[in-house]
């Protein structure tokens, strides 16, 4: 039987990295050929041109994408990224990881992701609103509460989700809050959604520290990226008693062995937009941050920052992947061979975001809203269940924790595809 030709549409370093992870996992569980490529490649994508009138009267056309990787297990789910380096291949890789993540934690979703090639900090509020609304307008026939449900990712936030929900609802002719998650509370957003990803990263980190017999209040933590995930991870770990000794954003980082005053850092970023010139410690580069001696290293920014160049130099005990895809395949091999770092893989570590997005969607569909305590309690119970499943799979097959998490996620998607069969 001839083998399917791999589409060149998504080809890029990061898509190849996601494919290599898939191939390794598929081999490890002997995934049948008949279902392999169907499970691996994205189902469909949409590329759109987004003209936006600028403040000087000119028009700029931005390019945007939405990739739906898997729609076999429910509506697809995944964030929308606004960043100048977005590519279709990156969006496809992120969509693929969303499929394994939702499946691993047992949500009735497939995976998707969206992106626009834009540096949002170069747009004023009006331009950002027009771009966000235009993106959703182009997606109206491609997304929906039972088709594909977007959420925030790098460069997007709850305000943008609010504009998108409003745009979709205007087209529908009625309020359709369940079309996006991560919305403002006033529009049906969930209590606890803003902090969900970071709260989940911190909770799992604490649980793994407990497994290692390391008291969380003796842990030191370095965090790359101080946006939604990085800052909320920092706050939650500090609330558990850990000391945050380094933080960073795209402008660089700060190291302070005595511990960083997070309230000051958050207030600074609120007004200055970046950590640049935040003099609460010694200035360091992002590369230096990754190599600091610390108990926990949490990359919470972009993909492929832990590579074969620095993996051997990491000095952490726990590597908590708040970001999606922060560790390259080559770095994975080095970390596995070292054997002295507990890696909490992205599909498990940052799954708190999509879990609480699921809660938000459920609340929207039922119009029945939960308290923050209820949300967090349910979140931690789901994370405990996923952690136990991953660690059992790891022990049973002597897999790395990443391979254990990926094989569980991939197997469930493949089983659903096999059970549904092929529509003629
Ligand atoms: P964000 O836009 O709120 O923050 C991103 C942070 O990373 C910012 O501080 C930014 O300055 C920093 N950054 C950007 N480029 C950098 C670079 N080259 N070096 C160092 N720092 C850099 O985005 P976010 O929502 O916090 O997402 C961060 C990561 O977490 C992404 O990988 C995203 O896919 C993942 N994630 C997000 C969620 C969510 O709910 N928002 C859920 C799961 C996973």
Boltz pocket constraint, residues with backbone or C-beta under 6 A from the ligand:
constraints:
  - pocket:
      binder: B
      contacts: [[A, 152], [A, 153], [A, 154], [A, 155], [A, 156], [A, 193], [A, 197], [A, 224], [A, 225], [A, 226], [A, 227], [A, 228], [A, 229], [A, 230], [A, 248], [A, 249], [A, 250], [A, 251], [A, 286], [A, 300], [A, 301], [A, 302], [A, 303], [A, 322], [A, 323], [A, 324], [A, 350], [A, 351], [A, 353], [A, 354]]
      max_distance: 6.0
